[in-house]
Amino acid sequence: MSGFAEELAAFYGCDRVQRGDLVGSRFLGAQLSPRFLRERRLFPFETSSGSPILAIAAPTDGEAVRAVELALQRSVSLAVATAEDIEAALGTTLEAEEPRAVAGEAAASEDNLDDLRDLAGGAPVVRAVDEFLRLAVEQRATDLHIEPFATGLQVRLRIDGLLKTIPAPPMSMAKAILSRLKIMAGLNITERRMPQDGRAKVVTNGAEIDLRVATMPTMHGESAVVRLLRKGSGVVAIDKLGLSQRGEAILRVAWCGPARLRAGSKACWVRSSPTGCAPDGSGTTSEPGKRRGRDEPCAFRAP
């Protein structure tokens, strides 16, 4: 591992540090979660000249580097260390600070408003939320589900009533992503124990989208469901509705058939949820193992 770390440092142009360099330095990770440092194998420290250095086992983990810089509120230089050296240095450094760390985690559960705003405004978080909305619009999804589980963060799109899983960011970004959605919808970002709902407007891929954001506390953190409403979707041709041949034939007969012409009707009323219907004809989200429920909300007022 030592030889690999040296090759890694040479390839990326970083310094190479040993366990003794880390233990004998001033630790800068008091503001960061020990779990985060251990999972990402990070050891932020300060040299004798006062320069902030981040010892890291994987210099390609740009997300972790940005998170550390955000917490320290300054840029850091990278130095490569083996995972074993970092874990040993963290164990030695954090052992004396364990009681204070527990108290700090309890205090952090109250969520500092400024810290949450900073996290929500970070470039990785903004890009992740924008990417979710872009994919939802491109795939004509009606809902975006963001749910934390014990195994990690899960992101799914509701398309034609079925939930489709898409690539999700790491669990460490869950709180920041939820805070970003709350800020967009005008919700209280420090409230994580009560359900909330709000609305927002965004422009994605040139289309104006109305968002309905609902958050709910769960066992593993907060979850969110974002409904996407396209007010300017325009008129869709009958053959583009995705109906079966039989269904399209029935609709054409009802729309242009002799019975309608004899009645002298010039209008046709259609009752439907603005976000569409599931394959069985109801406003139902279908997923194996989940309960079904009717979904007929008053989403927005048509002019």
Contacts in CASP RR format, 6 or more apart in sequence:
PFRMAT RR
TARGET T0000
AUTHOR 0000-0000-0000
METHOD contacts of the structure
MODEL  1
MSGFAEELAAFYGCDRVQRGDLVGSRFLGAQLSPRFLRERRLFPFETSSG
SPILAIAAPTDGEAVRAVELALQRSVSLAVATAEDIEAALGTTLEAEEPR
AVAGEAAASEDNLDDLRDLAGGAPVVRAVDEFLRLAVEQRATDLHIEPFA
TGLQVRLRIDGLLKTIPAPPMSMAKAILSRLKIMAGLNITERRMPQDGRA
KVVTNGAEIDLRVATMPTMHGESAVVRLLRKGSGVVAIDKLGLSQRGEAI
LRVAWCGPARLRAGSKACWVRSSPTGCAPDGSGTTSEPGKRRGRDEPCAF
RAP
1 82 0 8 1.000
1 83 0 8 1.000
1 84 0 8 1.000
2 82 0 8 1.000
4 82 0 8 1.000
5 16 0 8 1.000
5 57 0 8 1.000
5 80 0 8 1.000
5 81 0 8 1.000
5 82 0 8 1.000
6 16 0 8 1.000
6 80 0 8 1.000
8 14 0 8 1.000
8 59 0 8 1.000
8 80 0 8 1.000
9 15 0 8 1.000
9 16 0 8 1.000
9 79 0 8 1.000
9 80 0 8 1.000
12 59 0 8 1.000
12 78 0 8 1.000
12 80 0 8 1.000
14 59 0 8 1.000
14 77 0 8 1.000
14 78 0 8 1.000
14 79 0 8 1.000
14 80 0 8 1.000
15 53 0 8 1.000
15 77 0 8 1.000
15 78 0 8 1.000
15 79 0 8 1.000
15 80 0 8 1.000
16 79 0 8 1.000
16 80 0 8 1.000
16 81 0 8 1.000
17 53 0 8 1.000
17 55 0 8 1.000
17 79 0 8 1.000
17 80 0 8 1.000
17 81 0 8 1.000
17 85 0 8 1.000
18 81 0 8 1.000
18 85 0 8 1.000
19 81 0 8 1.000
19 84 0 8 1.000
19 85 0 8 1.000
19 88 0 8 1.000
19 89 0 8 1.000
20 85 0 8 1.000
20 89 0 8 1.000
21 55 0 8 1.000
22 43 0 8 1.000
22 45 0 8 1.000
22 55 0 8 1.000
22 81 0 8 1.000
22 85 0 8 1.000
22 86 0 8 1.000
22 89 0 8 1.000
22 93 0 8 1.000
23 88 0 8 1.000
23 89 0 8 1.000
23 92 0 8 1.000
23 93 0 8 1.000
25 45 0 8 1.000
25 46 0 8 1.000
25 47 0 8 1.000
25 53 0 8 1.000
26 45 0 8 1.000
26 46 0 8 1.000
27 43 0 8 1.000
27 44 0 8 1.000
27 45 0 8 1.000
27 93 0 8 1.000
28 44 0 8 1.000
28 45 0 8 1.000
28 46 0 8 1.000
28 52 0 8 1.000
28 72 0 8 1.000
29 37 0 8 1.000
29 44 0 8 1.000
29 71 0 8 1.000
29 72 0 8 1.000
30 97 0 8 1.000
31 71 0 8 1.000
31 72 0 8 1.000
32 42 0 8 1.000
32 44 0 8 1.000
32 67 0 8 1.000
32 68 0 8 1.000
32 71 0 8 1.000
33 105 0 8 1.000
33 108 0 8 1.000
34 90 0 8 1.000
34 94 0 8 1.000
34 101 0 8 1.000
36 42 0 8 1.000
36 67 0 8 1.000
36 172 0 8 1.000
37 43 0 8 1.000
37 90 0 8 1.000
38 87 0 8 1.000
38 90 0 8 1.000
39 172 0 8 1.000
40 56 0 8 1.000
40 58 0 8 1.000
40 61 0 8 1.000
40 64 0 8 1.000
40 172 0 8 1.000
41 56 0 8 1.000
41 57 0 8 1.000
41 58 0 8 1.000
41 83 0 8 1.000
41 86 0 8 1.000
41 87 0 8 1.000
42 54 0 8 1.000
42 55 0 8 1.000
42 56 0 8 1.000
42 64 0 8 1.000
42 68 0 8 1.000
42 86 0 8 1.000
43 54 0 8 1.000
43 55 0 8 1.000
43 56 0 8 1.000
43 81 0 8 1.000
43 86 0 8 1.000
43 89 0 8 1.000
43 90 0 8 1.000
43 93 0 8 1.000
44 52 0 8 1.000
44 53 0 8 1.000
44 54 0 8 1.000
44 55 0 8 1.000
44 68 0 8 1.000
44 72 0 8 1.000
44 76 0 8 1.000
45 52 0 8 1.000
45 53 0 8 1.000
45 55 0 8 1.000
46 52 0 8 1.000
46 53 0 8 1.000
47 53 0 8 1.000
51 77 0 8 1.000
52 72 0 8 1.000
52 74 0 8 1.000
52 75 0 8 1.000
52 76 0 8 1.000
52 77 0 8 1.000
53 76 0 8 1.000
53 77 0 8 1.000
53 78 0 8 1.000
53 79 0 8 1.000
54 65 0 8 1.000
54 68 0 8 1.000
54 76 0 8 1.000
54 77 0 8 1.000
54 78 0 8 1.000
54 79 0 8 1.000
55 79 0 8 1.000
55 80 0 8 1.000
55 81 0 8 1.000
55 85 0 8 1.000
55 86 0 8 1.000
55 89 0 8 1.000
56 64 0 8 1.000
56 65 0 8 1.000
56 78 0 8 1.000
56 79 0 8 1.000
56 80 0 8 1.000
56 81 0 8 1.000
56 86 0 8 1.000
57 80 0 8 1.000
57 81 0 8 1.000
57 82 0 8 1.000
57 83 0 8 1.000
57 86 0 8 1.000
58 64 0 8 1.000
59 78 0 8 1.000
59 80 0 8 1.000
63 124 0 8 1.000
63 170 0 8 1.000
63 172 0 8 1.000
63 173 0 8 1.000
65 76 0 8 1.000
65 78 0 8 1.000
66 122 0 8 1.000
66 123 0 8 1.000
66 124 0 8 1.000
67 172 0 8 1.000
68 76 0 8 1.000
69 75 0 8 1.000
69 76 0 8 1.000
70 118 0 8 1.000
70 119 0 8 1.000
70 122 0 8 1.000
81 89 0 8 1.000
94 101 0 8 1.000
110 190 0 8 1.000
111 189 0 8 1.000
111 190 0 8 1.000
111 192 0 8 1.000
113 189 0 8 1.000
113 190 0 8 1.000
116 175 0 8 1.000
116 176 0 8 1.000
116 179 0 8 1.000
116 189 0 8 1.000
116 190 0 8 1.000
117 179 0 8 1.000
117 183 0 8 1.000
117 189 0 8 1.000
119 125 0 8 1.000
119 175 0 8 1.000
119 176 0 8 1.000
119 179 0 8 1.000
120 176 0 8 1.000
120 179 0 8 1.000
120 180 0 8 1.000
120 182 0 8 1.000
120 183 0 8 1.000
120 189 0 8 1.000
121 176 0 8 1.000
121 180 0 8 1.000
122 176 0 8 1.000
124 169 0 8 1.000
124 173 0 8 1.000
125 173 0 8 1.000
125 176 0 8 1.000
125 177 0 8 1.000
125 179 0 8 1.000
125 180 0 8 1.000
126 180 0 8 1.000
128 169 0 8 1.000
128 173 0 8 1.000
128 177 0 8 1.000
129 177 0 8 1.000
129 180 0 8 1.000
129 181 0 8 1.000
129 184 0 8 1.000
130 204 0 8 1.000
132 144 0 8 1.000
132 146 0 8 1.000
132 155 0 8 1.000
132 166 0 8 1.000
133 144 0 8 1.000
133 202 0 8 1.000
133 204 0 8 1.000
133 209 0 8 1.000
133 226 0 8 1.000
133 228 0 8 1.000
134 204 0 8 1.000
134 205 0 8 1.000
135 141 0 8 1.000
135 157 0 8 1.000
135 166 0 8 1.000
136 144 0 8 1.000
136 157 0 8 1.000
136 226 0 8 1.000
136 228 0 8 1.000
137 204 0 8 1.000
137 205 0 8 1.000
137 207 0 8 1.000
137 209 0 8 1.000
137 228 0 8 1.000
138 205 0 8 1.000
139 157 0 8 1.000
139 159 0 8 1.000
139 164 0 8 1.000
140 159 0 8 1.000
141 157 0 8 1.000
141 158 0 8 1.000
141 159 0 8 1.000
141 164 0 8 1.000
141 228 0 8 1.000
142 158 0 8 1.000
142 159 0 8 1.000
142 161 0 8 1.000
142 227 0 8 1.000
142 228 0 8 1.000
142 275 0 8 1.000
142 276 0 8 1.000
143 157 0 8 1.000
143 158 0 8 1.000
143 225 0 8 1.000
143 226 0 8 1.000
143 227 0 8 1.000
143 228 0 8 1.000
143 275 0 8 1.000
143 285 0 8 1.000
144 155 0 8 1.000
144 156 0 8 1.000
144 157 0 8 1.000
144 158 0 8 1.000
144 224 0 8 1.000
144 225 0 8 1.000
144 226 0 8 1.000
144 228 0 8 1.000
145 154 0 8 1.000
145 155 0 8 1.000
145 156 0 8 1.000
145 157 0 8 1.000
145 158 0 8 1.000
145 163 0 8 1.000
145 223 0 8 1.000
145 224 0 8 1.000
145 225 0 8 1.000
146 153 0 8 1.000
146 154 0 8 1.000
146 155 0 8 1.000
146 174 0 8 1.000
146 177 0 8 1.000
146 178 0 8 1.000
146 181 0 8 1.000
146 223 0 8 1.000
146 224 0 8 1.000
146 225 0 8 1.000
146 226 0 8 1.000
147 153 0 8 1.000
147 154 0 8 1.000
147 155 0 8 1.000
147 156 0 8 1.000
147 218 0 8 1.000
147 223 0 8 1.000
148 154 0 8 1.000
148 171 0 8 1.000
148 174 0 8 1.000
148 218 0 8 1.000
148 220 0 8 1.000
148 221 0 8 1.000
148 222 0 8 1.000
148 223 0 8 1.000
149 220 0 8 1.000
150 220 0 8 1.000
152 168 0 8 1.000
152 170 0 8 1.000
152 171 0 8 1.000
152 220 0 8 1.000
153 168 0 8 1.000
153 169 0 8 1.000
153 170 0 8 1.000
153 171 0 8 1.000
153 173 0 8 1.000
153 174 0 8 1.000
153 177 0 8 1.000
154 165 0 8 1.000
154 168 0 8 1.000
155 165 0 8 1.000
155 166 0 8 1.000
155 167 0 8 1.000
155 168 0 8 1.000
156 163 0 8 1.000
156 164 0 8 1.000
156 165 0 8 1.000
156 166 0 8 1.000
157 163 0 8 1.000
157 164 0 8 1.000
157 166 0 8 1.000
158 164 0 8 1.000
158 285 0 8 1.000
160 278 0 8 1.000
160 279 0 8 1.000
161 277 0 8 1.000
161 278 0 8 1.000
161 279 0 8 1.000
161 283 0 8 1.000
161 284 0 8 1.000
161 285 0 8 1.000
161 286 0 8 1.000
162 278 0 8 1.000
162 279 0 8 1.000
162 285 0 8 1.000
162 286 0 8 1.000
162 287 0 8 1.000
163 285 0 8 1.000
163 286 0 8 1.000
163 287 0 8 1.000
169 177 0 8 1.000
174 221 0 8 1.000
174 222 0 8 1.000
175 222 0 8 1.000
178 215 0 8 1.000
178 222 0 8 1.000
178 224 0 8 1.000
179 189 0 8 1.000
181 187 0 8 1.000
181 213 0 8 1.000
181 215 0 8 1.000
181 224 0 8 1.000
181 226 0 8 1.000
182 188 0 8 1.000
182 189 0 8 1.000
182 196 0 8 1.000
182 213 0 8 1.000
182 215 0 8 1.000
183 189 0 8 1.000
184 200 0 8 1.000
184 202 0 8 1.000
184 211 0 8 1.000
184 213 0 8 1.000
185 197 0 8 1.000
185 198 0 8 1.000
185 199 0 8 1.000
185 200 0 8 1.000
185 211 0 8 1.000
185 213 0 8 1.000
186 198 0 8 1.000
186 200 0 8 1.000
187 196 0 8 1.000
187 197 0 8 1.000
187 198 0 8 1.000
187 213 0 8 1.000
187 215 0 8 1.000
188 196 0 8 1.000
192 217 0 8 1.000
192 221 0 8 1.000
192 222 0 8 1.000
193 217 0 8 1.000
194 217 0 8 1.000
195 214 0 8 1.000
195 215 0 8 1.000
195 216 0 8 1.000
195 217 0 8 1.000
196 214 0 8 1.000
196 215 0 8 1.000
197 212 0 8 1.000
197 213 0 8 1.000
197 214 0 8 1.000
197 215 0 8 1.000
198 212 0 8 1.000
198 213 0 8 1.000
198 214 0 8 1.000
199 210 0 8 1.000
199 211 0 8 1.000
199 212 0 8 1.000
199 213 0 8 1.000
200 210 0 8 1.000
200 211 0 8 1.000
200 213 0 8 1.000
201 208 0 8 1.000
201 209 0 8 1.000
201 210 0 8 1.000
201 211 0 8 1.000
202 208 0 8 1.000
202 209 0 8 1.000
202 211 0 8 1.000
203 209 0 8 1.000
207 230 0 8 1.000
207 232 0 8 1.000
208 230 0 8 1.000
208 231 0 8 1.000
208 232 0 8 1.000
209 228 0 8 1.000
209 229 0 8 1.000
209 230 0 8 1.000
210 228 0 8 1.000
210 229 0 8 1.000
210 230 0 8 1.000
210 231 0 8 1.000
210 299 0 8 1.000
210 300 0 8 1.000
211 226 0 8 1.000
211 227 0 8 1.000
211 228 0 8 1.000
211 229 0 8 1.000
212 226 0 8 1.000
212 227 0 8 1.000
212 229 0 8 1.000
212 299 0 8 1.000
213 224 0 8 1.000
213 225 0 8 1.000
213 226 0 8 1.000
214 224 0 8 1.000
214 225 0 8 1.000
214 226 0 8 1.000
214 227 0 8 1.000
215 222 0 8 1.000
215 223 0 8 1.000
215 224 0 8 1.000
216 222 0 8 1.000
216 223 0 8 1.000
216 224 0 8 1.000
216 225 0 8 1.000
217 223 0 8 1.000
227 275 0 8 1.000
227 297 0 8 1.000
227 299 0 8 1.000
228 275 0 8 1.000
229 274 0 8 1.000
229 275 0 8 1.000
229 299 0 8 1.000
229 300 0 8 1.000
231 300 0 8 1.000
238 248 0 8 1.000
238 251 0 8 1.000
238 252 0 8 1.000
238 255 0 8 1.000
239 248 0 8 1.000
241 248 0 8 1.000
243 251 0 8 1.000
254 260 0 8 1.000
254 268 0 8 1.000
255 268 0 8 1.000
260 268 0 8 1.000
273 283 0 8 1.000
273 295 0 8 1.000
273 296 0 8 1.000
273 297 0 8 1.000
273 299 0 8 1.000
274 299 0 8 1.000
274 300 0 8 1.000
275 295 0 8 1.000
275 299 0 8 1.000
276 283 0 8 1.000
277 283 0 8 1.000
277 284 0 8 1.000
278 284 0 8 1.000
278 285 0 8 1.000
278 286 0 8 1.000
279 286 0 8 1.000
280 286 0 8 1.000
282 292 0 8 1.000
282 294 0 8 1.000
282 295 0 8 1.000
283 294 0 8 1.000
283 295 0 8 1.000
283 296 0 8 1.000
284 292 0 8 1.000
284 293 0 8 1.000
284 294 0 8 1.000
284 295 0 8 1.000
285 292 0 8 1.000
285 293 0 8 1.000
285 295 0 8 1.000
286 292 0 8 1.000
END
